Amino acid sequence: MVRFLNLTLAGITDGMIFATIALALVMIFRATRVINFAQGAMMMLTTFVGWTVQDRTGSYWLALGCALAAGLVLGTLVERVFIRPVENGPELNAAVVALGLIVLINALASMIWGSTPRAYPVPFSLRGYSVGGVRLLLSPNDLFTIGMVAFTMTALVLLFRRTALGLRMRAGAYSPELARLLGVRVGATLTIGWALAGLIGALAGVLIAPVVFLGPDQFDTVLVYGFTAAIIGGLESPVGSVVGGLLLGCTLSYVSGYAGSEVTSLGACAVLLVALMARPSGLFGPATGRRV
Amino acid sequence: MKRLRVTAARALRLTVVRHGLAALAGLALVLVVSAVLPSYRNFQLAELSYLVCATAGLTFLAGPGGQISVGQGAFMAIGAYTTALVINHQHWNLAAALLSALVVAACVGLLLGLATARLRGLYLATLTLALAVALPALVNVRGLSGILEGSNGLSVLASPPPAVLGADFSTPRWQAWVTGFCAVVTLWFLANLGRSRYGRSMRAARDDEAAAALSGVNVARVRLLAFVVAAACGGLGGGLLAWVTSLASPGAFSLNLSFGLLAAAILGGLGSLAGAVWGSLLLVVVSSVTSDLSSGSRLPIDVANNLPGAVYGVVLIVVMMTFPGGLHQGYRWISSRIPALVRRSRPPGDGAGRGSGR
């Protein structure tokens, strides 16, 4: 029973991080209909920025701030320089540009920081709390992770629901032409969407780096789990990405706890398959009415 | 004489004749090129050929089939391990081993296709992506790691070129022959399938499922067929990869391979099989040229090792921005402009009276 509880707790922490990545993907998808394969590479680059700052100054919080700022800048740059020129072409072209970015960013990072994975520090203790003499797999650092993700999600929901900027972004994503006619600068809202996605990705990168270590292709698997979470959630809905992330995190935790860590990625595949067989466009996706 | 010409023209109008001639030309090209190239380049020709097999499957799936898969690497892995196992344990000959790779990959594709029949677009793409990550991890599962040798992979027993070809016939050249033959046959088969009743049904189902279904097309079946064909091509490509490199290991089927194949298919131009060749050619040539350049340079080791990756990434991005319709369309565009350019560069007066064709 304790084991089950512990696996659940570990699953929730992991799931929150998957949910963060899924959220970044969903934001970009909703705004530009582009599936950003390069999210993992972008995360890796911003986390390396954080690592460098941490290495020079020794301050975790300054490093976190720098990583987040780098995420904003990188998101903006990627949208303006790389995605904007191919946006009017066939849909998949943006995907290839993203694939090109992955290769390019990975190569650049290996040139600058080398390809050996590095350890990334944690701000709080990793020692689990003990309740009644039983040690739980929930440490102050896990609480920090969960808190950060929950804070980001709340902020995003508030941004989308309660601010004029959020309204403009939703309008631009819903119907670019109409929004433009009504005076929304759709181009600018798209850039802001990418910048925010870059920021969220940067947060996810800093949070996951202590677990998977930091290296040029260390985030590949995590990115795939983020994708899986986003798809389970339906690719359109922020709530869906949180639910998808938690579902995936817990399942992976049970699979690796009870069946062995080698089959974890098969577990992800199985969850995805089952979820999609039940609902072909995700748990919170749009209803699959096809126009005749 | 005239009758002969008319007959020839009529024969050329037949798809099977045209595709057959193109395939023969392709085979001749493989023979000539492999004879000219040195041994190491022949190895690269073999590499190109097995990539063409796998990419052509993706192109077919995306073109007439209208579906996107990110998991072609998974089917290549299945093909590679099947080949390795039947060659090492059953001592099957090469043709039988490659055929079994193709069949096993097709069967897995069939099962997966049945399970995912309701999925569309990105949902299918992500599922195949998850498969591409999950499948290579299978080698470390207890029970299987004994047979599949874990992360080290299976080494495949080498098969020398047949004695008929002479004692000094180099192995890479033989490999280039076999893989080139497989690639040409794959392209020929896919071209014919695309022009057949099934190809037309697939295109109809891709463009409008409801209309196709009302016209009597079994939409689920033709979609499944496209998926299985693509899986089989991946399996064949993987089998060839294992044979050429003498190794089937999980490292060869990383996410980068699947991404690279998808990029090659899209870069070449979705839907045109020639595009699959262009895309794979770009994949091989860019990496080969840049690694030649960077290994000869005096750059620091970290920079030199990663220069090919950086250049490849830039090439992907630039090509996509320059030719939004893919390389094959770019090639067509350029070749259709050349006559006009030539005409314009002629002095006025020369060839007057022909300009009315504009």
Interface residues (C-beta under 8 A of the other chain):
Chain A: I35 F37 F82 P85 V86 G89 P90 L92 N93 A95 V96 V97 L99 G100 L101 I102 V103 L104 I105 N106 A107 L108 S110 M111 I112 G114 S115 D217 D220 T221 V224 F227 T228 A230 I231 L235 G260 E262 V263 T264 S265 L266 A268 C269 L272 L273 L276 M277 P280 S281 G282 R290 V292
Chain B: I68 A115 T116 R118 L119 R120 L122 Y123 A125 T126 L127 L129 A130 L131 V133 A134 A137 L138 N140 V141 R142 E209 A210 A211 L255 N256 F259 G260 L262 A263 I266 L267 L270 D302 V303 N305 N306 L307 P308 G309 A310 Y312 G313 V314 V315 L316 I317 M320 M321 P324 G325
